[in-house]
């Protein structure tokens, strides 16, 4: 009985990575996936949101940020929302770290 030869098809894709990856698809040492970097003048989503929060809506006397803080505090304090209270507490003091003792006695 002859054993059928099984030939492995090549799954290698053509190199369109600019030559900055090794044969396993990982970046070569000192190479980047974005060599040009972030375009000059581009603004992050966080920066854009912060900028908008500083604006005062038409017909209002307080900024969006002040209104947001009031709503958060109202939900936590007046409505007693435990999840919101926990979230505020974690932002103020940081999330409590839990350590585990791996020694068994």
NORQUI-V934191 format. One record per helix or strand of 2 or more residues. SS is the DSSP state (hx for helix, st for strand). FROM is the first residue (numbers start at 1). TO is the last residue. If there is no record, write none. Layout:
[[SS & FROM & TO] [SS & FROM & TO]]
This chain:
[[hx & 45 & 53] [hx & 64 & 78] [hx & 82 & 93]]
